[in-house]
Amino acid sequence: MNIWGHIANSLKHGNACALVTVARAEGSTPRDAGARMVVGPQSAFHGTIGGGTLEYEAIRRAASAARSGKPAFVLQSVSLGPDLGQCCGGRAEIAIEVLTPHSLEMAEMLARREAEGTAFATVATVEPDGPLNRQIVEAVPDDIFSMEVDPVSSRRRLSERFGAIVRPLYLFGAGHVGRALVLALAPLPFDVTWIDSRAEQFPGPVPANVRKICVSDPAGALEQAPDGAFVLAMTHSHPLDEEIMARALLQQRFAYCGVIGSRTKRARFQKRLNSRGIDSSLISRMVCPVGISAIKSKHPAAIAAGIAVELLERDEAGHQQAAAGKGLAQNIPHGQ
């Protein structure tokens, strides 16, 4: 979501606005830490922190703050049960920051960085009554929002992460399901490289997270794929699907290797890949069929929806596993 682009547009027209951020979330909350929305002085808003009473109250407070036209930054802790009468039982810390046209230059700088489509981080010193002057930093932290107090100046230092951490997906095949899948993935955290040898199969406009590539040797495009990417084959040719899977599995550096098809297709691919000398342990990593088995419809949009759910599940599981591994590594004493 283009948070800073929206803020810059507001400030450019001389209007103050408020940036609302879920700084911390515990228990059952509508959204996790990092959810953001921009609220105008008349309560118009862009984005969401999850709806319901929490969002309603955040919009009311943010709009009131924006109407003051004065820079401000406040943190409010909210218990969804006792404070708002909601049944969720969680607790959230909400940051409300008022930005005025004086912050336009900073907002435009961050909007340009945001438009690049990758995660980035900023730091800023929180002044009592002044605007936050964010600076972009190189290292992207694990925490989306963190506040520390400088022991010397006693000023609060705010570190934030903006933009989504997206999973590269190399999607082979621009048929009916491929077309439906790029639409299903449009709002999700995937950077899609869409590959086919038939230029006429691609539609004209595509979602912003999709890059079209037309090459005579689609499988060769895997050489450009980054480590940890997802690879999904759904071309018009089973031999081409097999070649893509063979190359992807042999490279042993992709987080997901899937091919559209049936259990019969999987069995045949296993036999053919094995005859090419590929070890059975590698072949076992191939996902086929792909998607959610509970969805029986063969309509392209329904198939795409099931695949999108599976990819999202695997992406989240991969991030959780990586975070757990990083935490374990940090807890191991040096020298062991």
GIRAKA-V292967 format. One record per helix or strand of 2 or more residues. SS is the DSSP state (helix for helix, strand for strand). FROM is the first residue (numbers start at 1). LEN is the number of residues. If there is no record, write none. Layout:
BEGIN
ss:from:len
SS:FROM:LEN
SS:FROM:LEN
END
This chain:
BEGIN
ss:from:len
helix:3:10
strand:17:10
strand:36:5
strand:45:3
helix:52:17
strand:72:8
strand:91:9
helix:101:14
strand:120:7
strand:135:3
strand:145:5
strand:156:7
strand:167:6
helix:176:10
strand:190:7
helix:199:3
strand:210:5
helix:218:7
strand:230:4
helix:238:14
strand:256:4
helix:263:13
helix:280:4
strand:286:2
helix:300:32
END
